[in-house]
């Protein structure tokens, strides 16, 4: 019987950071659509969120790993013409962008949604009770294509509690969850829905239907690859699998030898990794992270790995916030060493830094300079010419001269 591998906390961090793409060098040449596609293939899923305090969240994980790139490139592979399209939208972790290659692995989730399983109770009830409304909306999409809920909301006079705008929105969301429509594009941030056969490549749609167990094993393996080392709960959370499905698939993959059990220093739960895992060398990366980055989206795992307690305070009343409204963790040399509350103030052409908080170990001079450089790079990527430091904390006092020294600086306010 093979000996169970044991990893120190530092080794576990290196496995995770490498698996998440932070060990790779940023491209020297201009970033291409191929670079973006490879990040998606590595991560499997990039979460979408509507908050636009800085930039829409799905753009940030690629910037964190690749550096500056044209946001239009992501739009192109996500919502461009059929030959350019490499991604699709669906429920992955949450609302997500995913590589087309994973579409067959999620068909079972679409089939379950049609049965009212794995979706919100209100949406499941709508699916049971309002099939005529759903059929009417599907007929409109079939006839006209690429429609948003707003386009449908005035097509019928209100005739009951389900027949106002929210009825069409409910219908489109049910059809989307069931895989009967997909996202063809976006108008602003509004989804535009069309039939899958008019949006996705035929080669993807015509693949044989996988049984649930095989598809779920594929998702668990992908999660293991993207996470590096993980508990069963970590693997389950990556794709929002149920505990019963996750545990059954994990047992099968262990028996097949595709995953192996291991231990991580300080973790009370068993851990798992790919059978082919190899320990990477030191990961010397500096990056500002989206609150919805897959490195940190599972808050308990983030605390277990990095000793970093992270909670998003967008919906916390301002007087109760500890760190700020839209706070990005700062990864530096295998630690999450600080967090910064940022805002893109486009009308004033500046990136506003409202708060800077170092972790207990703090940032040395090189680390503070790396944070300053990262802020300037983000400002330039967002098309902003200034970085304005509004924080009165001691950490900000240390950051100010580093911002002034930055080789990528433009204008410090």
HUDAWO-V80588 format. One record per run of one state. SS is the DSSP state (2 for helix, 1 for strand, 0 for the rest). FROM is the first residue (numbers start at 1). TO is the last residue. If there is no record, write none. Layout:
# HUDAWO-V80588
ss:SS from:FROM to:TO
ss:SS from:FROM to:TO
This chain:
# HUDAWO-V80588
ss:0 from:1 to:4
ss:1 from:5 to:7
ss:0 from:8 to:8
ss:2 from:9 to:19
ss:0 from:20 to:32
ss:2 from:33 to:43
ss:0 from:44 to:44
ss:1 from:45 to:47
ss:0 from:48 to:56
ss:2 from:57 to:66
ss:0 from:67 to:70
ss:2 from:71 to:79
ss:0 from:80 to:86
ss:1 from:87 to:91
ss:0 from:92 to:94
ss:1 from:95 to:99
ss:2 from:100 to:114
ss:0 from:115 to:120
ss:2 from:121 to:129
ss:0 from:130 to:130
ss:2 from:131 to:144
ss:0 from:145 to:146
ss:1 from:147 to:147
ss:0 from:148 to:148
ss:2 from:149 to:152
ss:0 from:153 to:164
ss:2 from:165 to:177
ss:0 from:178 to:181
ss:1 from:182 to:187
ss:0 from:188 to:189
ss:1 from:190 to:194
ss:0 from:195 to:195
ss:2 from:196 to:198
ss:0 from:199 to:201
ss:2 from:202 to:205
ss:0 from:206 to:211
ss:2 from:212 to:227
ss:0 from:228 to:229
ss:1 from:230 to:230
ss:0 from:231 to:231
ss:2 from:232 to:238
ss:0 from:239 to:242
ss:2 from:243 to:256
ss:0 from:257 to:258
ss:1 from:259 to:264
ss:0 from:265 to:270
ss:1 from:271 to:274
ss:0 from:275 to:285
ss:1 from:286 to:288
ss:0 from:289 to:298
ss:2 from:299 to:306
ss:0 from:307 to:317
ss:2 from:318 to:320
ss:0 from:321 to:326
ss:1 from:327 to:332
ss:0 from:333 to:334
ss:1 from:335 to:345
ss:2 from:346 to:348
ss:0 from:349 to:349
ss:1 from:350 to:358
ss:0 from:359 to:364
ss:2 from:365 to:381
ss:0 from:382 to:385
ss:1 from:386 to:389
ss:0 from:390 to:393
ss:2 from:394 to:405
ss:0 from:406 to:410
ss:1 from:411 to:412
ss:0 from:413 to:413
